Amino acid sequence: MSDNQLRIVWVYPDLLSTYGDQGNVLVVERRARQRGLDVARLDVRSDQPIPTSGDIYLIGGGEDRPQRLAAERLLRDGHLFQAVNNGAIVFAVCAGYQILGHEFVNDVGQRQPGLGLLDVTTVRGEGERCVGDVLADIDPRLGLPALTGFENHQGVTHLGPTARPFARVQLGKGNGTGDGTEGAYNDTVFGTYMHGPVLARNPLIADLLLKLALDVNALPPTDDRWYEALRNERISAAQQPA
């Protein structure tokens, strides 16, 4: 965070914004403002350069062709790499998560290069599509409560040695590998298959992003009653017998 202003960048809303993922940027922005922070939000379309001065970059999900276009343009632009090298935080969902990896299978069945910001590789699953509510335990090192979200993907994402599983599923498929992992992260880059939008269901993840961007260990408390009601309702629904 520089110049006492938190800069939040929503990456390619014209290509990557399915299942209400734009709600993630709204939640981060609101929770920052609730703490009295001066927030600048920038929605960057796919025909615009990615700024390198952002503090938190949010990337949503998308259909197969928009995902390919987004990956091509982010690679060509190159500025997200520079932002991460500058210490920026990145949080990506579903198609955005796959783009952060080394490669994924695109809409024409070819292996598409990703950004390599996460040590993961995605292939197309041969079985049933992963669809439905998910409940998972987030890596204890992150100090967060259970993860709740909604997944809808055909991809199977394999983690390399430098990527940590973001969570381990109690219910749902997660990365689709059968090993119980969901998402991946390293020090400053996070990926998950969870929609919801996931940060509305899990506001303490948004707070984690803020703490990392601000380089602080704690934030002032906020009124989380609405978020907790939503979380409890979705967790209860996920636990009901099918």
N, C-alpha and C positions, 0 to 999 in steps of 0.2 A: 504494500500500500504506500503510495507516494503522494506528496502534496496534500496529505490529510483527507484524501478522497478515495473511496473504494470504487474500483472500476469493474463492473460486471459485463461480460460480453456474451451475448446469445448468438451462437454460430449458425448461420444459414437457416433461419426460420422458414425460408421459402422452399427448402428441400427437406429439412429434418425437423419435423414438428408434428408427429402423429401421437394419437392417444393422449392428447392434452399435455405433452411434455413441456410446452411453453410455461405451464404452471410451475415448473422448477425454477425458472428465472424469477417469476413473480414471488415465490416463497423466499428465495435468497434475498431479493431486494427488500421485501417487507421486513424480514427478520433483522436485516442490517439497519434499516431505518428505525425499527423499534428500539435499537440500542443507541440511537442518536447519531449514527454514522452519516456522513455526507456521501451519498451514493450517486455515481454516474452509470447509467445503463446504456449499452450500445447494442442494438440489434443489427447484425452484419449480414446482409444478403450475399448470395453466392457470386454476384458480379462485383462485389466490393472487396478490397484487401482486408485481411484480418489485422487488427491493430496489435502491436507487440507490447503495449503498455498496460494491458489488462491485468487484474488481480485474480479473477475467477472467470473461467470460460466454461459455458454450459452447452452441451450438444445433445440433441434429441434423436428420436428414432425416425425411420422413414422407409418407404417402399424400396424395392431393389434397384430400380433405375436411378431415382434420386440419390440413393446411397452411393452408387458408382460415380455419379457426377460430383457429389460432395467430396469423395475421396480424391478424385482427380484434381479438383480445384484446390483442395487443401495442400496436396503435395506440390502442385505448381506454385502456389502462393508462398509456402515455406515459413510464414510468419508465426504459426502456432508452435513450431519447433523453437523459434527464438524466444517466444513468450515463456515456454516451459524452462528454457535455459536461464531466463531472467527470474525464475522462481514462481511463476504463475501456477495456479491450481486449475485442474481440468476435471470436469465431471460429465460423463457421457452415458447415454442410455441406448441400449439395443443396437440399432444400426450404427449409431455413433460410437458405441463400445467396440463393435467389430472394426470400425475404421481406425481406431487407436492402435489396433494390433498390427502384426506383420503382414497378414493378408486375409482375405475372405473370398468367397465365391460370389461373383456378381450376377446380374440379371441375364447375362448370355452364357452362363455356365463356365466362365473363365475365372482363374485365380487372379484376383485384383490386389495390387499392392496397397497396404495400409500405411499408416504413419510410423509404426514401430515405436510409439510412445509407451505401449504396454507390451510385455513379452507374452503375447497370446496369438494364436492362429485359429481361424474359424473355417470349418468345412460345412457343407450342406448335409444335414441329417437325413438318413434313409428311412427312419421310422416315422411315427406320428409327430405332428407338429406340437411344440410345447406351448400349451395354451391354458391359462387359468390363474387363480390366485396362488401366491407363494408366501410361505412363512419361513424365515431363515434366521440363523444366529450369526450376527456380524462378528468378524474377527475380534476376539477379546482385546487385542492390543489397541483397538480404536475406541474402546470404552463406550459403546453404544448399545441401546436396547435392540430387541428383535426387529428384523427387517420384514416389512409387509409391502407387497406390490403385486402387479399383474404382469404376466409374461405372455408373449405371443410371437414366437419365432421358430424358424426351421433350422437355424444355425446351431452348430455344435462347436463350442469354443474350448480349445485345449490351452492350458497354461504352461508356459515355459518356466525355467528355474528361477528367474528373477521376478516373477509375478506372484503375488500372494492372493489367495482366494478372498474376495471381499466378504463372503458369507458362506455358510453351509446350510443347506436346505433341510427343514423339517417336513415341509409340504411343497410339492412342485418339482420342476426339473432343473431350474437354474441354467448352468452352462450346457446341459444336455449330454454330458460325458458319462453319466452314471456314477461318478465319484462323489456326488453330493455338493460340489462346489457351485457357487453363484458369483458371477462377476470376478473382477480382479483389480488390484491396485498396486502402486508402488508409493513412493514418498509423497508425490504431489499429483498423481494422475489416477483417476478412479473410473471404472467402467462397471455397468450393471445391466442386466436385461429387464429390470423392473420399471414398468410404467406405473401410472396411478393417479396423477403424477407422483413419482416416488418421494419427492421432498415434501409434498403435502401430507403424505402418509407417515413420513419419517423426518420430522422437522429437525431433529438433533443431528441428522446428517448435514443439513444445511448449516447448522451451527458449527459443525466440524470444519466445513469448508471455510467459513468465516474466521474461525480461530487460526487455521493454517495460513490464510491470507494475511491476517493481522499479526501473526506470530505471537499469540497470547494463549494462555492455558485455560482461561475461563472468560465467559461473557456475562453481562448483567442478565438476571432472570427476566422472562416475559410470561405473559398470560397464555398458557398452552392448553386451556380447557377445550377449545374447539378442535385442536389437533388431536388431543388425547381421545376425544369422543369419536373422531373419525378412525383413529388407529384401532380402538377397541372394537368398533363395529366391524371393521374389515378383518381383524384377526379372528373375531368370533365367527364371522361368516366363513372364513377359510377352514376353520376347524370343524364345521358341521359335516356330518356324513353325506357323501354324494348321493 
